[in-house]
């Protein structure tokens, strides 16, 4: 991956966001692991200038798509071309679920979505932590994951995120390749019962992902204490702390808001309603 390509991609994102006062979800932690050749397959250049890009992110049997086109190059069929290429790849790989995510306040996205076979599915809040009390309890601790924790991590993805086992295995393998992230195991009274990942962005933002506790240990305050433990850790590093949660997940929302997180942005997800060929 060349530094120049990433700089061009970030510049395009800034231009598009400033144009509509939006925030795109491009999953930079994933993009940075890919080769420039792979990303260029989902890019459009005009006279050597990067003017369009579509992100393609697979999570087990599900794929998410998010894209952008430079404001000066819109209404020229660029995004339609990117979208069609992404859909061809998604169809070829037989994903069970295809989603497009778009900022909830993007009128450009809504206009495009009106003309393709996608229906609104869910909204997701992006949340930021604001300083609040972080009392600790000794019964819950977090530690770095080891290879011996692989089976537990796969089990958690199956039981808590609805992946099939072979999908969870693939997702786990791909996820281990990502840099700039730490994977933790949650222990309760010495027993491993959950997990979470923390990705560091630009050495100043920490994003919490893949947070899960085994169903039989839920409702005991374990997740709350684990969350506060990782918040303390990242706060000591001087990082701002973020996470994402589905808007209708009231249990998780209560947990996060009571721990000091507040919503600051919303992404809408649209599900493919067409028929696989």
C-alpha positions in Angstrom: 0.0 0.0 0.0 1.5 3.3 -1.0 1.2 6.3 1.3 0.1 8.5 -1.6 -2.9 6.3 -2.4 -4.1 6.4 1.2 -3.6 10.1 1.3 -5.7 10.5 -1.8 -8.4 8.3 -0.4 -8.5 10.2 2.8 -8.6 13.5 0.9 -11.6 12.3 -1.2 -13.4 11.3 2.0 -12.8 14.7 3.6 -14.1 16.5 0.4 -17.3 14.4 0.3 -17.9 14.8 4.0 -17.5 18.5 3.9 -19.8 18.8 0.9 -22.8 17.3 2.7 -21.7 17.8 6.4 -21.7 14.0 6.8 -19.5 11.3 8.2 -18.8 8.2 6.1 -18.1 4.9 7.6 -15.2 3.5 5.6 -13.7 1.1 8.1 -10.1 2.3 7.8 -8.8 -0.4 10.0 -9.9 -2.9 7.3 -8.9 -0.8 4.3 -5.3 -0.3 5.6 -4.8 -4.1 5.5 -5.6 -4.4 1.8 -3.2 -4.1 -1.1 -3.4 -1.0 -3.3 -4.2 -3.2 -6.3 -7.3 -4.6 -4.4 -8.5 -1.1 -3.5 -7.9 0.2 -7.0 -10.3 -2.4 -8.3 -13.0 -0.5 -6.4 -11.8 3.0 -7.4 -12.4 5.3 -10.4 -9.7 7.7 -11.6 -10.2 10.6 -14.0 -7.0 12.0 -15.6 -5.0 10.3 -12.8 -7.2 11.8 -10.0 -9.1 9.5 -7.6 -12.7 10.6 -7.9 -14.7 7.6 -6.8 -14.4 4.7 -4.4 -16.6 2.0 -2.9 -15.7 0.0 0.2 -16.5 -3.8 0.3 -16.4 -5.4 3.7 -17.3 -9.0 4.3 -18.2 -10.3 7.8 -18.8 -14.0 7.5 -21.9 -14.4 5.4 -22.6 -10.7 5.3 -21.1 -8.0 3.2 -21.3 -4.2 3.8 -20.9 -1.6 1.0 -20.1 2.1 1.4 -18.9 4.5 -1.2 -18.3 8.0 -2.4 -17.8 10.2 -5.5 -16.1 13.6 -5.6 -18.9 16.3 -5.8 -17.6 17.7 -9.1 -17.8 14.3 -10.8 -21.3 13.2 -9.7 -24.1 12.6 -12.2 -21.7 10.9 -14.6 -22.5 7.3 -13.8 -19.4 6.8 -11.6 -21.1 5.5 -8.5 -23.5 3.4 -10.6 -20.4 1.7 -12.1 -18.8 1.2 -8.7 -22.1 -0.2 -7.3 -22.6 -2.6 -10.1 -19.1 -4.0 -9.8 -19.5 -4.4 -6.1 -22.8 -6.2 -6.5 -21.4 -8.5 -9.1 -18.7 -9.5 -6.7 -21.2 -10.0 -3.9 -23.5 -12.1 -6.0 -20.5 -14.2 -7.2 -19.4 -14.9 -3.6 -23.0 -15.8 -2.6 -23.3 -13.8 0.5 -26.4 -14.4 2.6 -26.9 -10.7 3.3 -25.8 -7.6 1.4 -26.0 -4.2 3.1 -25.3 -0.7 2.1 -24.5 1.8 4.8 -24.9 5.5 4.5 -25.0 8.5 6.8 -28.5 9.1 7.9 -28.4 12.8 6.8 -27.0 12.1 3.3 -29.5 13.3 0.8 -27.3 12.1 -2.1 -27.3 8.5 -0.7 -31.1 8.6 -0.2 -31.6 9.6 -3.8 -29.4 6.8 -5.1 -31.0 4.3 -2.8 -34.5 5.1 -4.2 -33.4 3.6 -7.5 -31.9 0.3 -6.4 -33.5 -2.9 -4.8 -32.5 -2.1 -1.2 -34.8 -1.5 1.8 -34.1 0.2 5.0 -33.1 -2.3 7.7 -31.5 -0.7 10.8 -29.8 2.3 12.1 -26.5 2.3 14.1 -25.3 4.9 16.5 -21.7 5.9 16.7 -21.0 6.7 20.4 -18.2 8.6 22.1 -17.2 8.3 25.7 -17.5 11.3 28.0 -15.7 11.2 31.3 -17.6 9.6 34.1 -16.9 7.5 37.3 -15.1 4.2 36.6 -15.3 2.1 39.8 -13.7 -1.3 39.5 -14.5 -4.7 40.8 -12.0 -7.5 41.2 -14.2 -10.3 39.9 -13.9 -9.1 36.3 -10.6 -8.6 34.5 -9.3 -8.3 30.9 -6.2 -9.8 29.5 -4.5 -10.2 26.1 -5.9 -13.1 24.1 -3.7 -16.1 23.2 -4.0 -18.8 20.6 -5.6 -21.0 23.3 -8.6 -18.6 23.3 -9.4 -19.2 19.6 -12.2 -21.7 20.2 -13.8 -19.4 22.8 -13.7 -16.4 20.3 -15.3 -18.5 17.6 -18.0 -19.7 20.0 -18.8 -16.1 21.0 -19.1 -15.1 17.4 -21.5 -18.0 16.8 -23.6 -17.5 19.9 -23.6 -13.7 20.1 -23.4 -12.5 16.5 -25.3 -15.2 14.7 -22.5 -16.5 12.5 -22.3 -20.0 11.3 -19.3 -21.9 12.6 -17.4 -21.9 9.3 -18.2 -18.2 8.9 -16.9 -17.5 12.4 -13.6 -19.4 11.6 -13.1 -17.4 8.4 -13.9 -14.1 10.1 -11.5 -14.9 13.0 -8.7 -15.8 10.6 -9.1 -12.6 8.6 -9.4 -10.5 11.7 -6.1 -11.7 13.1 -4.4 -10.1 10.1 -5.4 -6.6 11.1 -2.8 -4.3 12.6 -3.2 -1.5 15.1 -5.6 -3.5 17.2 -5.5 -5.4 20.5 -7.7 -8.4 21.3 -8.8 -9.0 24.9 -10.4 -11.9 26.8 -12.8 -11.1 29.6 -12.5 -13.2 32.7 -14.9 -13.6 35.5 -13.6 -15.2 38.7 -10.7 -16.6 36.7 -12.9 -18.1 33.9 -12.8 -16.8 30.3 -16.3 -15.7 29.4 -16.1 -12.9 26.8 -14.0 -10.9 24.4 -13.5 -7.5 22.8 -11.2 -5.8 20.4 -9.7 -2.3 20.5 -8.5 -0.6 17.3 -6.3 2.4 17.5 -6.9 5.0 14.8 -4.3 7.7 14.1 -2.8 7.2 17.6 -5.6 9.2 19.2 -8.8 7.3 18.8 -9.7 3.9 20.3 -12.7 2.0 18.8 -14.2 -0.9 20.7 -15.4 -3.8 18.5 -16.6 -7.4 18.8 -17.7 -7.0 22.4 -19.4 -10.2 23.6 -20.1 -12.2 26.7 -21.3 -15.8 26.7 -25.1 -15.9 27.1 -25.0 -17.9 30.3 -22.9 -15.1 31.9 -24.9 -12.2 30.7 -27.0 -10.1 33.1 -24.4 -10.4 35.8 -22.7 -7.0 35.3 -19.7 -8.7 33.7 -19.9 -6.8 30.5 -20.2 -3.4 32.3 -17.1 -4.1 34.4 -15.1 -5.3 31.4 -16.1 -2.2 29.4 -15.0 0.1 32.2 -11.7 -1.7 32.5 -10.9 -1.1 28.9 -12.1 2.5 29.1 -9.7 3.1 32.0 -6.9 1.6 30.0 -7.5 3.6 26.9 -8.1 6.8 28.9 -4.7 6.4 30.5 -3.2 6.3 26.9 -4.8 9.7 26.2 -7.2 8.3 23.6 -10.7 9.4 22.8 -12.9 6.3 23.0 -15.6 5.2 20.6 -17.9 2.3 19.8 -20.9 1.5 17.6 -24.3 0.0 18.5 -27.5 -0.9 16.7 -30.1 1.7 17.6 -32.8 -0.8 18.5 -30.5 -2.8 20.9 -31.9 -1.2 24.0 -30.0 -3.4 26.4 -26.6 -2.4 24.9 -27.6 1.2 24.7 -28.4 1.3 28.4 -25.1 -0.3 29.1 -23.1 2.1 27.0 -25.0 5.3 28.1 -24.7 4.3 31.8 -21.0 3.8 31.2 -20.5 7.4 29.8 -21.0 6.9 26.1 -23.2 9.3 24.2 -24.5 9.0 20.5 -23.0 11.6 18.2 -23.8 10.2 14.7 -26.1 7.8 13.0 -25.5 5.4 10.1 -28.4 3.8 8.3 -28.2 0.3 6.8 -30.2 -0.8 3.8 -30.6 -4.5 3.0 -30.6 -6.0 -0.5 -34.1 -7.1 -1.4 -33.4 -8.5 -4.9 -33.0 -12.2 -5.8 -29.7 -14.0 -6.2 -29.1 -15.3 -9.7 
